[in-house]
Amino acid sequence: MSRLWTAALLCSLAACASVPSFEEPAPVWQPAFTPRELPMDLHSRSEPNRVRVTHVDLDLTLDFAAQELRGAAELSFDRFDASAPLILDTQGIAIVDIVGPDGRPRRWRLTEEDPILGAALVVELAAEDHQVRIAYHTTERSGALQWLTPEQTADRKQPFLFTQGQSILTRTWIPLQDSPGVRVTYSAAVRAPRELTVVMSAEQFGRGEDGAWRFRMNQAIPPYLIALAAGDLAFAEISERCGVYAEPSIVQGARDELVDTEAMIQAAERLFGPYRWERYDLIMLPPSFPFGGMENPRLTFATPTILAGDKSLVALVAHELAHSWSGNLVTNATWRDFWLNEGFTVYCEQRIMEEVFDPARSELEKSLARHELELEMKDLEPWQQVLHIDLAGKNPDDGFSGVPYEKGALFLRRLEQIWGRPEFDRFLKGYFDGHAFQSITTEDFLAWLRARLFAIDPAKAKSIDLEAWLEQPSLPADAPRFESRALADVDRERERWLAGTSAAELQTEGWVTQQWQHFIHTLPADVSNERLVELDRAFGFTATKNCEILCDWLVVAIRRRYLAADERLSQFLNQVGRRKFLKPLYGELVKTPDGLARARAIYAEARPRYHAVSQGTIDKLLGWTP
């Protein structure tokens, strides 16, 4: 960052009504790296071992009419090879010009664009350069951005914008080294229409007198965690350090559903060490958001589909919170190591749920998760079942499945079983402390595992086959299993129904979402339409507003050609863009010629409402050419 711009930023921050005053100007950035050589990342065309970006300073304007984000990114970098150019990742953005710290233009060029990786932006540097300023704007090909009309929001009053950078989409709205191994600090000034509130995954300083919202992230994070949202937002406090943003009509309901968030933070700190990001807020995005949640530091992005009204889906919050340790604090260095983010996070989520709620609920969720993983793996190719996955020549999203999440968590559960919880907990805290604010590979993890756990008891180390867990498909024979009384209750009632007891007479009072899901998942493949009608009348599955239950029911309805759910299916696919729901529903439709035709007809209408991440998945599934 140029000294002149830094001074201007600090002055304007002090002018913001909501900004604390600084007795001494806090450093906006500091070099985030030692000269450690980073591993080769197949999904970035940058060369960070020669020139490595350490800080990104954004000065942006959001133009909703043009659906364009324009402005500049000022990059600061360390140079390990004085003769090397700065090489950045870009895709779907238009470069206007590039200048050095002296204000003079620098020569630059874009390489030929790769359909997965985009184009490399090569900037020739002067001898003294440690910064460049890149003026640019986004285009309709900027896949990280989703621009929503007022009609696509809950309150239907103002437009909405959100970004989704994971895995390799941050390069579509910021020119940078888009690799999870290249950790950066960042700051931003963002201008938006007066009616809108802007938030980012950073410390929030509010809107200044010049109309710009300002932000600063002093901890070094991987680029995919730089995130922005803008819309008609209200805020409801949960505790001194956490709260929820949402559209005004749903903010109080969201706050009530997520009221246990502070208790989750405290439980996580007891288990994994201090929370190192100061605040933990959430924002409820419109239903087109492609994921359940995104763990952007300080500000989790979440889908409103978790608002079930009974807190039965708040495990998602525990999951995204757990990323504050596994994923944000300690990050996969390449997307091949994605299981290090998600496997650890699912394990930590389960531990948080045990602490905040009770072991019985955790056992229920773990048992159901293993069952779902086994079902999913039947449809996955062998390479997709490997934890340390080979993604050469593939988009990282092609490897997205339950495997890095649930198989990864089962691996950690197996380690816990062998060494015992007290010893494994010591290992876990040491792992987070020893790699804080670092990006690591599977090889780094294994070296730490052997030195800090296996060395304690080499005999125990022989009882786990690391090759089978990390490099081979399927689940190893020693993968933990879980018994759940709550699921046993469901099995009992399902068998009573199959034996002739009417649905209305089943003992289902107090069942939570996961129990209803298990009931639906275990219905016989040849269940008749007449019996589905009976279930629907008794339990209102087709009309339910619980998206998890509805999705599972609609899969059964498609499979059994239960026509009474057809209209609800079309409505649901047009309203919700969460990939977790879209993939199984479209996937079931394409299994028959009639279903494929119906899927294409629905998708033609619904596709513009989906984020690029979801579009990419369903395009491949349907053989769709945009």
C-alpha positions, 0 to 999 in steps of 0.5 A, a space after each residue: 500500500 502506498 504511504 499516501 493512500 494509507 494515510 488517507 485511509 486512516 484519516 477517513 476511518 477516523 471520520 466514520 461515526 462507527 470507527 474507533 479512534 486510534 491513539 497510534 495508527 494501527 498497521 494496515 498490513 505487514 508481510 505475511 510470509 517468510 521465504 518458505 517455498 510453497 508447494 506447487 498448486 495446480 490450480 494457480 498460474 502464479 509463481 509465488 515462490 518468485 514474487 509473492 503477494 502479501 497484501 491486497 488493498 481494494 477501492 471499489 464501486 458496486 454498480 447494480 444497474 450495470 451489474 459491474 464491480 469496478 475500481 482498483 486493487 493495490 497489491 503489495 508483495 515480497 520479491 524472492 527473485 529480483 528478475 521475475 515478473 509479478 504473475 496473477 490469476 484472473 478470469 472474467 475481469 477486464 484490466 484497464 491499466 497498471 501503475 507502479 508506486 511512482 504512478 507510472 504505467 507498468 507493462 503487462 500482458 494476459 496469457 491465453 485463457 485456460 477454461 478452468 484456470 483463466 488467464 495469467 496476468 504478467 506484470 513487468 516490474 521495475 527494480 524498486 517495485 514492491 507494489 502495483 495498482 491495477 485498475 479493472 472492472 468485472 464482467 458478466 463472466 465474473 463467476 464469484 459474483 451473484 447480482 440479485 434483483 429485489 424480487 429475488 430477495 426476501 423483502 423484495 425491496 432492494 437488490 442484493 450482491 454476494 461473492 463466493 470465492 471458493 474454490 478458485 473464483 476469487 480471481 473472477 473479481 480480484 486480480 491476485 494469486 488465487 491459491 490457498 497457500 498464498 495468505 494475504 491481509 487486506 483492506 477495502 473501501 467500497 461504495 454502494 447505493 445509499 440504501 444498501 449496507 455493505 459487509 465483508 469478511 474483515 473488521 467493519 468500520 462502517 460508512 465514512 463521510 465520503 460514502 465508502 464502507 471501509 474494512 480491514 483484515 489484519 490476519 493473513 488469510 487465503 484469497 478464497 476467504 475474501 468476501 463481500 455482500 451488499 443489500 438491505 440488511 439489519 443486524 441483531 446482536 447475540 452477544 458482545 462478540 457475535 450477531 446476525 445480519 439479515 434482511 429486516 423481515 427475517 433478522 429476528 427469527 434468524 437471531 432466535 434460531 442462532 441464539 446458541 452461537 455464543 455458547 458454541 464459541 465458548 465450547 470451541 475455545 475450551 476444546 481447540 484454544 482461543 478464538 483468534 478473529 475478535 468477532 464472529 458474525 453471520 449473514 443470512 443470504 438469499 436462498 440462491 447461495 450455493 452452499 449451506 454456509 461459507 466460513 469467511 472469517 469474522 462473517 460466516 455466509 449462511 443459507 436461510 434454508 437452515 432456519 427450520 424453527 427448531 434449531 435442528 439444523 444449527 450444526 451448520 453454524 457449529 461447522 462454519 464456526 469450527 472453520 475458525 480453527 480448521 480451514 481459516 487458521 490452518 488451511 489446506 495449501 492446495 485443493 488436493 489437501 481439501 480434506 484438511 479443511 473439511 475433515 477436521 471441521 466436521 470432527 470439530 463440529 461434532 465435538 462442539 455439538 456434544 458440548 453445547 447440546 448432548 452426546 445423544 444428538 451428536 451420535 444421531 448426527 454422526 450415525 446419519 452422516 456415515 449412512 449418507 456417506 456410504 450411500 453417496 460413495 456408491 455413485 462416486 468414481 474411485 478417484 473421488 473416494 480418495 481423501 488425498 485426491 488427485 485433481 490434476 486437469 480437473 476443477 477443484 469443484 469436481 472433487 466436491 463430495 461428502 468424502 473430504 468431510 465425512 471420511 476425513 472426520 471418520 479418520 480423525 475419529 479413528 485416531 481418537 479411538 486409538 489414542 484416547 480422547 485426552 491424548 488426541 485433544 492435546 494433539 489437536 490443540 498443538 496442531 492448531 497452535 503449531 500451524 496457526 495462520 499457515 497453509 499446509 499440505 497432507 505431507 505436512 500433516 503426516 509429518 506432524 502426526 508422526 512426530 506428535 502422536 505416533 511417536 508417543 506410542 509406536 505400537 498404537 501407530 501400527 493399528 492404523 493404515 494411513 495408506 488405506 485412509 488417505 490414498 485408497 478409495 472406499 472406507 477402511 474396515 476400521 472406520 468408526 460406526 455409531 449407534 443412535 437410540 433416536 435412529 433406532 426409534 425411527 427404525 421401529 416406527 418405520 417397521 410398524 408402518 410397513 407392517 400395517 400400522 397407519 401413519 397417523 398412529 406412529 409415535 413421532 412426537 418430538 422427532 427432529 429433522 435428522 430422524 425424519 430424514 432417516 425415515 424417508 431415506 429408509 423407505 423401501 424402494 418399491 413403496 407404493 404411491 398409495 402409501 406415499 399419499 398416506 405419509 404425506 397426509 399424516 406428516 405434510 412432507 410435500 408442504 413442509 418448509 424444512 428444506 432438508 426434509 423436503 429435498 429427501 421427500 422430493 427425491 423419493 417422489 421423483 423415484 416413485 413418480 409421485 405426481 402430487 409433489 410435481 408442482 412443489 418440485 418445480 417451485 423448490 428448484 426455482 426458489 433454492 440455489 443450494 447445491 446440496 439440494 439441486 444435485 440430488 434432485 436433478 440427479 434423480 430426474 436425469 435417470 429417465 428420459 421423461 425426467 431428463 426432459 422435465 429437468 431441462 425445462 425446469 433448469 431453463 427457467 431456474 438457471 439464471 437464479 443460481 450462482 455460478 458454482 451451482 450452474 457449473 455442477 448442474 450444467 455438467 449433470 444435464 449436458 447443458 450448453 450455456 
